């Protein structure tokens, strides 16, 4: 009989752990404190309106790139990969509505965006030349510099003499959304990784995947029912982890003690120290970076674009979620919005959106919803890599998972899945049954 495993946490890290181990028939019990799965990448139903309608929304629009090979593998294990629609065009929109489209052209990587950049009107020729030099420098320096985790991405961009327009309209627009941190707080190491894997290493790595169904429906896949050895338990918060000597001997959930051969803690970093003080993790440098999602429903179509990135304003992206009438807006690293009132955020979003989509001015807003994810991700600050823990711990039968662990990626859905796969590999190795789940990066 295969070993038993308790996985604590039903976010992507815990789900990936359970899926990997379930595929090799380990007996897995996954514990989630809330009534739904997905952690910080979840969906839920809004209260019914006066007309009796209910709406299921994602807490914030989550996207992936084609280079997120482990996340795509996870979706394949759940048999929901066909619900991810990939887009090959990025629309950069200037105030006033002028659009420049970034897409791969006829040339091989890393020159596949040459035609798009030459045609793009949101950057000057000087901006484009400096940007091209910096992109080539990433290709050269990613394996030769050893200081990338000790400087910020903004430090590096200024070292490469990037124009302010190129920084604001290209580098910041891409990286803040991808890593959920400002350029002056972001480790250059992570900025390099995003551009190397997403934009330079292959022709298709940049393609953006957007779920066609709510995130909660992805995780509720019928595939779990075919993993006969996996049990998902909702409303099951871990109250205590009992450690005796160098082993976990049980976890307390709703007053009940559960035991297993192995345990995976896939909880957020701020909860781990309280439950496992004996690990003595160095988490002093860990901070959160917020994301704000703004949901707007109009009485008519205001755009035909599937999505767009908005330049020079607070709102960074919009996503067309319903025939151009329901838009979801995203503000990453949204510290400036945390103290703002709900209506003030909605007014700001409408004012800015009207600068890019003229149809907003004539439309009537039927309803709106604002979601502030204060603890959306950890802040990918310089110097933090050395503090991110490995999956293995000093407790023999306990392993860690979570996007904050040492995954080789910043705080992304790909990073979370990678951590789950690494934890699953560590469990099987400890059981004398070493399995491999983690897929290598595309380059």
C-alpha positions as semicolon CSV with decimal commas, in nm:
position;residue;x (nm);y (nm);z (nm)
1;X;0,000;0,000;0,000
2;X;0,125;0,348;-0,091
3;X;0,209;0,590;0,193
4;X;-0,046;0,834;0,332
5;X;0,005;1,212;0,309
6;X;-0,176;1,505;0,468
7;X;-0,152;1,822;0,258
8;X;-0,233;2,142;0,447
9;X;-0,367;2,416;0,222
10;X;-0,590;2,407;-0,087
11;X;-0,420;2,680;-0,288
12;X;-0,236;2,597;-0,609
13;X;0,068;2,466;-0,421
14;X;-0,137;2,220;-0,217
15;X;-0,352;2,120;-0,515
16;X;-0,044;2,055;-0,728
17;X;0,105;1,842;-0,450
18;X;-0,216;1,641;-0,421
19;X;-0,251;1,597;-0,798
20;X;0,107;1,478;-0,842
21;X;0,089;1,231;-0,554
22;X;-0,260;1,121;-0,653
23;X;-0,133;1,026;-0,998
24;X;0,107;0,776;-0,838
25;X;-0,167;0,657;-0,600
26;X;-0,038;0,795;-0,272
27;X;-0,322;0,825;-0,021
28;X;-0,369;1,201;0,009
29;X;-0,595;1,404;0,237
30;X;-0,598;1,772;0,143
31;X;-0,720;2,019;0,405
32;X;-0,858;2,361;0,311
33;X;-0,995;2,607;0,567
34;X;-1,236;2,779;0,328
35;X;-1,536;2,632;0,146
36;X;-1,361;2,665;-0,191
37;X;-1,025;2,577;-0,346
38;X;-0,763;2,792;-0,513
39;X;-0,627;3,009;-0,232
40;X;-0,541;3,348;-0,376
41;X;-0,641;3,234;-0,727
42;X;-1,005;3,154;-0,657
43;X;-1,358;3,241;-0,762
44;X;-1,677;3,292;-0,566
45;X;-2,039;3,386;-0,616
46;X;-2,160;3,738;-0,548
47;X;-2,489;3,792;-0,362
48;X;-2,799;3,782;-0,583
49;X;-2,906;4,112;-0,733
50;X;-3,255;4,259;-0,704
51;X;-3,336;4,091;-1,036
52;X;-3,250;3,757;-0,878
53;X;-2,929;3,705;-1,074
54;X;-2,609;3,575;-0,918
55;X;-2,261;3,626;-1,059
56;X;-1,954;3,406;-1,018
57;X;-1,632;3,602;-1,046
58;X;-1,262;3,540;-0,999
59;X;-1,111;3,740;-0,716
60;X;-0,880;3,887;-0,981
61;X;-0,799;3,801;-1,341
62;X;-0,523;3,540;-1,336
63;X;-0,329;3,469;-1,653
64;X;-0,039;3,250;-1,751
65;X;0,216;3,252;-2,028
66;X;0,295;2,962;-2,256
67;X;0,630;2,930;-2,077
68;X;0,448;2,826;-1,756
69;X;0,497;2,459;-1,839
70;X;0,425;2,317;-1,493
71;X;0,101;2,510;-1,452
72;X;-0,010;2,385;-1,793
73;X;0,087;2,032;-1,686
74;X;-0,121;2,073;-1,369
75;X;-0,424;2,178;-1,574
76;X;-0,366;1,875;-1,796
77;X;-0,365;1,646;-1,491
78;X;-0,702;1,792;-1,395
79;X;-0,818;1,753;-1,757
80;X;-0,908;2,122;-1,786
81;X;-0,628;2,246;-2,015
82;X;-0,880;2,291;-2,297
83;X;-1,045;2,565;-2,088
84;X;-0,735;2,786;-2,123
85;X;-0,750;3,011;-2,429
86;X;-0,413;3,138;-2,550
87;X;-0,380;3,480;-2,712
88;X;-0,096;3,574;-2,946
89;X;-0,146;3,950;-2,942
90;X;-0,086;4,209;-2,669
91;X;-0,263;4,542;-2,718
92;X;-0,080;4,846;-2,576
93;X;-0,332;5,131;-2,560
94;X;-0,240;5,497;-2,510
95;X;-0,466;5,760;-2,356
96;X;-0,686;5,870;-2,644
97;X;-0,729;5,514;-2,769
98;X;-0,436;5,461;-3,008
99;X;-0,343;5,091;-3,014
100;X;-0,010;4,922;-3,081
101;X;-0,014;4,543;-3,107
102;X;0,272;4,316;-3,005
103;X;0,282;3,976;-3,176
104;X;0,542;3,730;-3,300
105;X;0,644;3,785;-3,661
106;X;0,839;3,595;-3,923
107;X;1,181;3,601;-3,757
108;X;1,308;3,334;-3,517
109;X;1,354;3,400;-3,144
110;X;1,483;3,625;-2,999
111;X;1,406;3,853;-3,297
112;X;1,043;3,746;-3,337
113;X;0,902;4,079;-3,215
114;X;1,112;4,291;-3,451
115;X;0,827;4,377;-3,687
116;X;0,587;4,462;-3,406
117;X;0,836;4,689;-3,236
118;X;0,915;4,869;-3,560
119;X;0,544;4,938;-3,614
120;X;0,461;5,021;-3,251
121;X;0,366;5,386;-3,205
122;X;0,367;5,401;-2,826
123;X;0,750;5,418;-2,827
124;X;0,987;5,645;-3,017
125;X;1,266;5,512;-3,237
126;X;1,517;5,606;-2,967
127;X;1,309;5,413;-2,709
128;X;1,304;5,109;-2,934
129;X;1,678;5,110;-2,994
130;X;1,758;5,136;-2,624
131;X;1,502;4,867;-2,546
132;X;1,654;4,634;-2,806
133;X;1,999;4,679;-2,652
134;X;1,864;4,595;-2,308
135;X;1,684;4,283;-2,429
136;X;2,003;4,158;-2,590
137;X;2,187;4,237;-2,265
138;X;1,942;4,013;-2,075
139;X;2,026;3,730;-2,311
140;X;2,398;3,783;-2,250
141;X;2,404;3,868;-1,879
142;X;2,150;3,623;-1,736
143;X;2,421;3,357;-1,694
144;X;2,723;3,582;-1,638
145;X;2,620;3,823;-1,360
146;X;2,606;3,718;-0,997
147;X;2,459;4,040;-0,858
148;X;2,108;4,023;-1,004
149;X;1,944;3,937;-0,672
150;X;2,120;4,222;-0,496
151;X;1,997;4,502;-0,725
152;X;1,651;4,611;-0,831
153;X;1,523;4,584;-1,185
154;X;1,506;4,963;-1,195
155;X;1,876;4,980;-1,100
156;X;1,959;4,755;-1,394
157;X;1,738;4,945;-1,639
158;X;1,905;5,272;-1,544
159;X;2,246;5,105;-1,577
160;X;2,141;5,020;-1,935
161;X;2,033;5,381;-1,992
162;X;1,671;5,301;-2,067
163;X;1,460;5,606;-2,144
164;X;1,188;5,698;-1,898
165;X;0,927;5,637;-2,165
166;X;1,060;5,286;-2,233
167;X;1,065;5,214;-1,859
168;X;0,713;5,342;-1,799
169;X;0,544;5,213;-2,113
170;X;0,716;4,879;-2,163
171;X;0,929;4,747;-1,878
172;X;0,698;4,857;-1,598
173;X;0,385;4,759;-1,790
174;X;0,505;4,402;-1,840
175;X;0,699;4,335;-1,521
176;X;0,475;4,487;-1,255
177;X;0,187;4,280;-1,389
178;X;0,395;3,962;-1,413
179;X;0,567;3,983;-1,073
180;X;0,324;4,205;-0,879
181;X;0,590;4,441;-0,756
182;X;0,721;4,785;-0,849
183;X;1,044;4,808;-1,045
184;X;1,225;4,984;-0,760
185;X;1,133;4,701;-0,520
186;X;1,175;4,406;-0,756
187;X;1,485;4,187;-0,773
188;X;1,649;4,209;-1,115
189;X;1,684;3,832;-1,100
190;X;1,309;3,789;-1,140
191;X;1,280;4,058;-1,404
192;X;1,541;3,876;-1,609
193;X;1,357;3,548;-1,577
194;X;1,026;3,690;-1,700
195;X;1,182;3,842;-2,009
196;X;1,409;3,549;-2,088
197;X;1,142;3,279;-2,066
198;X;0,845;3,488;-2,173
199;X;0,988;3,705;-2,448
200;X;1,329;3,588;-2,567
201;X;1,383;3,213;-2,535
202;X;1,111;3,098;-2,776
203;X;0,859;3,233;-3,025
204;X;0,558;3,118;-2,827
205;X;0,662;3,166;-2,463
206;X;0,488;3,505;-2,444
207;X;0,143;3,380;-2,547
208;X;-0,106;3,467;-2,275
209;X;-0,346;3,204;-2,144
210;X;-0,678;3,316;-1,997
211;X;-0,924;3,069;-1,841
212;X;-1,257;3,057;-2,024
213;X;-1,437;2,946;-1,706
214;X;-1,416;3,068;-1,345
215;X;-1,104;2,950;-1,162
216;X;-1,314;2,756;-0,914
217;X;-1,448;2,540;-1,195
218;X;-1,094;2,449;-1,297
219;X;-1,021;2,311;-0,951
220;X;-1,359;2,139;-0,923
221;X;-1,262;1,916;-1,213
222;X;-1,412;1,568;-1,232
223;X;-1,054;1,443;-1,259
224;X;-1,033;1,447;-0,878
225;X;-1,301;1,180;-0,874
226;X;-1,079;0,960;-1,087
227;X;-0,793;0,999;-0,838
228;X;-0,943;0,743;-0,604
229;X;-0,674;0,793;-0,338
230;X;-0,721;1,171;-0,301
231;X;-0,968;1,319;-0,053
232;X;-1,045;1,694;-0,049
233;X;-1,176;1,831;0,282
234;X;-1,320;2,184;0,286
235;X;-1,377;2,398;0,598
236;X;-1,090;2,212;0,761
237;X;-0,851;2,465;0,910
238;X;-0,532;2,329;1,065
239;X;-0,536;2,431;1,430
240;X;-0,216;2,265;1,543
241;X;0,073;2,058;1,408
242;X;0,203;1,815;1,668
243;X;0,576;1,747;1,653
244;X;0,755;1,489;1,863
245;X;1,131;1,482;1,832
246;X;1,212;1,502;1,461
247;X;0,874;1,390;1,326
248;X;0,520;1,519;1,291
249;X;0,282;1,283;1,471
250;X;-0,045;1,447;1,370
251;X;-0,238;1,761;1,282
252;X;-0,543;1,889;1,467
253;X;-0,838;1,987;1,246
254;X;-1,174;2,091;1,392
255;X;-1,073;1,924;1,717
256;X;-0,981;1,598;1,545
257;X;-0,625;1,466;1,516
258;X;-0,532;1,332;1,173
259;X;-0,225;1,118;1,122
260;X;-0,028;1,019;0,814
261;X;0,312;0,892;0,705
262;X;0,408;1,229;0,559
263;X;0,287;1,589;0,583
264;X;0,310;1,879;0,338
265;X;0,251;2,230;0,472
266;X;0,130;2,439;0,176
267;X;0,013;2,737;0,379
268;X;0,107;3,105;0,330
269;X;0,437;3,205;0,488
270;X;0,270;3,423;0,751
271;X;0,090;3,116;0,895
272;X;0,379;2,871;0,895
273;X;0,588;3,016;1,176
274;X;0,293;3,017;1,418
275;X;0,213;2,653;1,346
276;X;0,573;2,534;1,319
277;X;0,794;2,751;1,543
278;X;1,047;2,467;1,576
279;X;1,143;2,510;1,209
280;X;1,299;2,847;1,293
281;X;1,245;2,978;0,942
282;X;1,404;3,313;0,860
283;X;1,098;3,500;0,734
284;X;1,192;3,850;0,852
285;X;1,245;3,976;0,498
286;X;0,912;3,851;0,365
287;X;0,647;4,113;0,291
288;X;0,322;4,112;0,094
289;X;0,241;4,294;-0,226
290;X;-0,129;4,359;-0,303
291;X;-0,341;4,325;-0,616
292;X;-0,673;4,498;-0,672
293;X;-0,936;4,363;-0,908
294;X;-1,213;4,596;-1,027
295;X;-1,520;4,440;-1,188
296;X;-1,744;4,664;-1,400
297;X;-2,074;4,573;-1,567
298;X;-2,212;4,816;-1,830
299;X;-2,549;4,839;-2,002
300;X;-2,386;4,807;-2,345
301;X;-2,069;4,691;-2,517
302;X;-1,777;4,927;-2,458
303;X;-1,503;4,735;-2,642
304;X;-1,451;4,447;-2,884
305;X;-1,093;4,384;-2,773
306;X;-1,033;4,070;-2,564
307;X;-0,790;4,256;-2,339
308;X;-0,555;4,551;-2,334
309;X;-0,277;4,704;-2,129
310;X;-0,340;5,071;-2,044
311;X;-0,042;5,305;-2,053
312;X;0,046;5,591;-1,819
313;X;-0,235;5,536;-1,569
314;X;-0,311;5,352;-1,244
315;X;-0,515;5,072;-1,403
316;X;-0,276;4,844;-1,591
317;X;-0,497;4,590;-1,769
318;X;-0,855;4,527;-1,867
319;X;-1,002;4,191;-1,966
320;X;-1,323;4,149;-2,162
321;X;-1,523;3,893;-1,964
322;X;-1,864;3,923;-2,128
323;X;-1,934;4,054;-2,481
324;X;-1,767;4,384;-2,403
325;X;-2,015;4,465;-2,128
326;X;-1,836;4,307;-1,832
327;X;-1,475;4,417;-1,789
328;X;-1,233;4,311;-1,522
329;X;-0,958;4,562;-1,445
330;X;-0,633;4,479;-1,268
331;X;-0,397;4,695;-1,065
332;X;-0,087;4,503;-0,955
333;X;0,132;4,619;-0,665
334;X;-0,172;4,831;-0,574
335;X;-0,050;4,990;-0,250
336;X;-0,188;5,328;-0,357
337;X;-0,542;5,185;-0,357
338;X;-0,541;5,010;-0,021
339;X;-0,664;5,310;0,178
340;X;-0,909;5,430;-0,087
341;X;-1,281;5,380;-0,044
342;X;-1,465;5,144;-0,277
343;X;-1,652;5,421;-0,462
344;X;-1,335;5,626;-0,509
345;X;-1,167;5,326;-0,672
346;X;-1,465;5,273;-0,902
347;X;-1,468;5,642;-0,997
348;X;-1,094;5,630;-1,071
349;X;-1,137;5,319;-1,284
350;X;-1,423;5,468;-1,487
351;X;-1,239;5,795;-1,538
352;X;-0,925;5,623;-1,661
353;X;-1,102;5,361;-1,870
354;X;-1,293;5,631;-2,058
355;X;-0,960;5,775;-2,176
356;X;-0,885;5,450;-2,359
357;X;-1,229;5,316;-2,453
358;X;-1,456;5,599;-2,575
359;X;-1,765;5,380;-2,544
360;X;-1,738;5,398;-2,166
361;X;-1,845;5,764;-2,173
362;X;-2,185;5,679;-2,321
363;X;-2,243;5,361;-2,124
364;X;-2,424;5,330;-1,794
365;X;-2,254;5,138;-1,516
366;X;-2,501;4,877;-1,393
367;X;-2,293;4,738;-1,107
368;X;-1,937;4,719;-0,981
369;X;-1,732;4,510;-0,741
370;X;-1,386;4,575;-0,595
371;X;-1,159;4,304;-0,457
372;X;-0,847;4,404;-0,264
373;X;-0,610;4,109;-0,226
374;X;-0,385;4,264;0,039
375;X;-0,173;3,948;0,069
376;X;-0,178;3,855;-0,298
377;X;0,190;3,760;-0,328
378;X;0,517;3,796;-0,146
379;X;0,726;4,095;-0,246
380;X;1,007;3,977;-0,477
381;X;1,265;4,203;-0,314
382;X;1,640;4,187;-0,376
383;X;1,822;3,954;-0,139
384;X;1,519;3,741;-0,058
385;X;1,625;3,433;-0,254
386;X;1,866;3,321;0,018
387;X;1,581;3,317;0,272
388;X;1,334;3,114;0,065
389;X;1,328;2,764;0,218
390;X;1,362;2,434;0,035
391;X;1,083;2,179;0,041
392;X;1,273;1,950;0,279
393;X;1,278;2,057;0,641
394;X;1,463;1,953;0,957
395;X;1,151;1,754;1,051
396;X;1,192;1,420;0,875
397;X;0,837;1,366;0,751
398;X;0,739;1,730;0,695
399;X;0,778;1,920;0,367
400;X;0,696;2,275;0,257
401;X;0,516;2,400;-0,051
402;X;0,408;2,749;-0,155
403;X;0,510;3,013;-0,406
404;X;0,726;3,167;-0,130
405;X;0,953;2,861;-0,108
406;X;1,261;2,815;-0,324
407;X;1,100;2,735;-0,657
408;X;1,329;2,921;-0,896
409;X;1,034;3,147;-0,985
410;X;0,877;3,459;-0,834
411;X;0,529;3,453;-0,674
412;X;0,326;3,329;-0,969
413;X;0,084;3,046;-1,031
414;X;0,370;2,865;-1,206
415;X;0,585;2,913;-0,897
416;X;0,311;2,772;-0,675
417;X;0,268;2,462;-0,890
418;X;0,644;2,412;-0,909
419;X;0,657;2,415;-0,529
420;X;0,385;2,152;-0,511
421;X;0,565;1,928;-0,757
422;X;0,892;1,971;-0,567
423;X;0,720;1,880;-0,240
424;X;0,565;1,573;-0,403
425;X;0,906;1,467;-0,531
426;X;1,052;1,510;-0,183
427;X;0,775;1,296;-0,031
428;X;0,832;1,012;-0,278
429;X;1,208;1,029;-0,227
430;X;1,164;1,006;0,151
431;X;0,937;0,705;0,096
432;X;1,209;0,531;-0,106
433;X;0,997;0,562;-0,419
434;X;1,153;0,861;-0,596
435;X;0,925;1,008;-0,864
436;X;0,979;1,309;-1,092
437;X;0,700;1,558;-1,155
438;X;0,873;1,893;-1,217
439;X;0,910;1,987;-1,583
440;X;1,220;2,189;-1,682
441;X;1,187;2,548;-1,801
442;X;1,163;2,591;-2,177
443;X;1,522;2,722;-2,187
